[in-house]
């Protein structure tokens, strides 16, 4: 038996191929906008969606996760625009509140730890074909939407005031980007879990930053690193019998260390040439 002949591994590999590149690509803009904590807020807030789904007796809790995640994301933007609270304060408020709601609902139902463990730490090896196709639809929609507005998003990320002067509807664009990132985080929870999902938005762009010289290279390298880390984690899970989510994160961390070492070596070689 090989990794490609196992149906559960094939589903896991396909979901990884679909989800890791789009997470890495969005992560370039998320980290540039200093929104890494935002993805953490959305992912942890999804616990309330998981609890509601279990409470309603749903076999697939994707719908409540998406609804709750979108409410939290829009809540962050609305409070930022209509109050004087700092962004990190708003995110901490919504994160703690939504997690508290989720834990309360689960405790009232006397849920077993196994009921939510796969959402906390990821269980991509247990996903079905329907969830694989959900990932494909998401990737297609997000990539299409991002490519259609790539120039505007890039300009708004680098210089928001210049984007506004250039005719870009910055407020609508921010909601546009946040909704796309929220949907991606909510779906990717099955890959890495609530606790680790932010790593796919942060580590590949950080590694690519060490190697890239411009935005285009940053996006391409981040996508490649995210995909390589995801596939390496899945393969490591199969042959080493370790948890899938942490294996993917550790693979991405190793790639970051390699990129850091390569960047340092390149700088030393440049100094020697001078």
C-alpha positions in Angstrom: 0.0 0.0 0.0 1.2 3.5 -0.8 0.1 6.9 0.2 -1.9 7.4 -3.0 -3.8 4.1 -2.7 -5.2 5.0 0.7 -8.6 6.9 0.1 -8.3 8.9 3.3 -4.8 10.0 2.4 -5.8 10.9 -1.1 -8.6 13.1 0.2 -6.2 14.7 2.7 -3.6 15.4 0.0 -6.2 17.0 -2.3 -7.6 19.2 0.5 -4.0 20.3 1.3 -3.3 21.1 -2.3 -6.4 23.2 -2.5 -6.2 25.0 0.8 -2.5 25.7 1.6 -1.7 27.8 -1.4 -4.7 30.2 -1.0 -3.9 30.5 2.7 -0.3 31.4 2.0 -1.3 33.9 -0.7 -3.9 35.6 1.5 -1.3 35.6 4.3 1.0 37.8 2.3 -1.6 40.6 2.5 -2.8 39.7 6.0 0.7 40.0 7.5 1.4 43.2 5.5 -1.8 44.6 7.0 -0.8 43.4 10.4 -3.9 41.2 10.6 -2.4 38.0 11.9 -4.2 38.4 15.2 -7.4 38.9 13.2 -7.2 35.4 11.7 -6.6 34.1 15.2 -9.7 35.9 16.5 -11.9 34.5 13.7 -10.5 30.9 14.1 -11.0 30.8 17.8 -14.4 32.5 17.5 -15.4 29.6 15.3 -15.6 27.5 18.4 -19.0 29.1 19.0 -20.0 27.9 15.6 -18.8 24.4 16.3 -20.8 24.4 19.5 -24.0 25.7 17.8 -23.6 23.1 15.1 -23.3 20.2 17.6 -26.2 21.6 19.6 -28.4 21.6 16.5 -27.3 18.0 15.8 -25.7 18.8 12.5 -23.4 16.2 11.0 -21.4 18.9 9.2 -20.9 22.1 11.2 -19.3 24.0 8.3 -22.4 26.3 7.9 -22.6 27.5 11.5 -18.8 28.0 11.5 -19.0 30.2 8.5 -21.9 32.2 9.8 -20.3 32.8 13.2 -16.9 33.6 11.7 -18.4 36.1 9.3 -20.3 37.8 12.1 -17.1 38.1 14.2 -15.1 39.5 11.2 -17.7 42.1 10.4 -18.1 42.9 14.1 -14.4 43.7 14.2 -14.6 46.1 11.3 -17.8 47.7 12.5 -16.5 48.3 16.0 -13.3 49.7 14.6 -15.2 52.2 12.5 -17.8 53.2 15.1 -15.9 53.2 18.4 -12.6 54.6 19.7 -11.4 51.2 20.8 -8.1 50.0 19.5 -8.2 47.1 17.0 -6.3 44.6 19.2 -8.8 45.4 22.1 -11.7 44.8 19.8 -10.3 41.5 18.6 -9.5 40.3 22.2 -13.0 41.2 23.3 -14.7 39.2 20.5 -12.3 36.3 20.7 -12.8 35.8 24.5 -16.5 36.4 24.2 -17.1 33.9 21.4 -14.8 31.2 23.0 -16.7 31.6 26.3 -20.0 31.2 24.4 -18.8 28.0 22.7 -17.4 26.5 25.9 -20.6 27.3 27.8 -22.8 25.6 25.1 -20.6 22.6 25.0 -20.5 22.2 28.8 -24.3 22.5 29.0 -24.6 19.6 26.5 -22.0 17.6 28.4 -20.1 17.1 25.1 -17.2 14.6 25.2 -13.7 15.9 24.5 -13.5 13.9 21.3 -16.5 15.8 19.9 -14.5 19.0 19.6 -10.9 17.8 19.6 -10.8 17.4 15.8 -11.9 21.1 15.4 -9.4 22.3 18.0 -6.4 20.5 16.5 -7.5 19.5 13.0 -8.4 16.1 11.6 -8.0 16.3 7.9 -7.5 12.5 7.6 -11.2 12.1 8.6 -12.7 14.5 6.0 -15.0 13.2 3.3 -15.2 13.9 -0.4 -17.9 16.5 0.1 -15.5 18.5 2.2 -12.8 18.2 -0.4 -15.1 19.6 -3.0 -16.1 22.4 -0.6 -12.4 23.3 -0.4 -12.1 23.3 -4.2 -15.1 25.6 -4.6 -13.7 27.9 -1.9 -10.3 28.1 -3.5 -11.7 28.8 -6.9 -14.0 31.5 -5.6 -11.3 33.2 -3.4 -8.6 33.1 -6.0 -10.9 34.5 -8.7 -12.1 37.3 -6.4 -8.5 38.1 -5.3 -7.1 38.1 -8.8 -9.9 40.4 -10.0 -9.0 43.0 -7.3 -5.3 42.2 -7.0 -4.0 45.6 -8.0 -6.5 47.5 -5.8 -5.8 45.2 -2.8 -2.0 45.6 -3.3 -2.3 49.4 -3.5 -4.5 49.6 -0.4 -2.1 47.3 1.5 0.9 49.4 0.7 -0.7 52.9 1.0 -4.3 53.2 1.9 -4.5 57.0 1.4 -3.0 56.7 -2.1 -5.5 54.0 -2.9 -8.4 56.2 -1.8 -7.1 59.2 -3.9 -6.7 56.8 -6.9 -10.4 56.0 -6.7 -10.3 52.7 -4.8 -13.3 52.2 -2.5 -11.1 51.3 0.4 -13.8 50.6 3.0 -15.7 48.2 0.6 -12.3 46.7 -0.3 -11.5 46.0 3.3 -14.8 44.2 3.8 -14.1 42.3 0.6 -10.7 41.1 1.7 -11.8 40.3 5.3 -14.8 38.2 4.1 -12.5 36.3 1.8 -9.9 35.6 4.5 -12.6 34.7 7.0 -14.2 32.1 4.7 -10.7 30.7 4.1 -9.9 30.4 7.8 -13.3 28.9 8.5 -12.9 26.1 5.9 -9.2 25.5 6.8 -10.1 24.8 10.4 -10.6 21.1 9.3 -7.0 21.1 8.1 -5.1 22.4 11.1 -7.8 23.1 13.7 -8.8 26.2 15.5 -5.6 26.4 17.5 -3.1 26.1 14.6 -4.9 27.5 11.5 -3.3 30.9 11.8 0.1 29.4 11.2 -0.7 28.8 7.5 -1.4 32.5 7.1 1.7 33.6 8.9 4.6 31.1 8.4 4.7 30.8 4.6 4.6 34.6 4.0 7.3 35.0 6.7 9.5 32.4 5.0 8.9 33.9 1.6 9.8 37.4 2.9 13.3 36.1 3.6 13.7 35.2 0.0 11.7 37.6 -2.1 12.7 40.9 -3.6 9.3 42.2 -4.6 5.6 41.6 -4.1 5.2 39.2 -7.0 8.0 37.0 -5.7 6.6 37.2 -2.2 3.2 35.9 -3.4 4.7 33.1 -5.6 7.2 31.9 -3.0 4.7 32.1 -0.2 2.3 29.9 -2.2 5.0 27.4 -3.0 6.2 27.2 0.6 2.7 26.8 1.9 2.0 24.0 -0.5 5.4 22.3 0.2 4.8 22.5 4.0 1.3 21.1 3.7 2.4 18.2 1.5 5.4 17.5 3.7 3.2 17.5 6.8 0.8 15.0 5.2 3.5 12.7 4.1 5.2 12.9 7.5 1.9 12.0 9.1 1.6 8.9 7.0 5.1 7.5 7.5 5.8 8.7 11.0 2.3 8.3 12.5 2.2 11.8 14.1 -0.8 14.2 14.3 -1.5 15.9 10.9 -2.0 19.5 12.0 1.2 19.9 14.1 3.1 18.0 11.4 2.1 20.6 8.8 3.0 23.5 11.1 6.4 21.9 11.9 7.1 21.4 8.2 6.4 25.0 7.5 8.6 26.1 10.5 11.5 24.0 9.0 11.0 25.7 5.7 11.1 29.1 7.5 14.4 28.2 9.2 15.9 27.1 5.8 14.8 30.4 4.2 16.3 32.3 7.1 19.6 30.5 6.8 19.6 31.1 3.0 18.8 34.8 3.5 21.7 35.1 5.9 24.1 33.3 3.5 23.0 35.5 0.6 23.7 38.6 2.6 27.2 37.4 3.6 28.0 36.6 -0.1 26.8 40.0 -1.2 29.1 41.6 1.4 32.1 39.5 0.3 31.5 40.5 -3.4 31.6 44.2 -2.3 
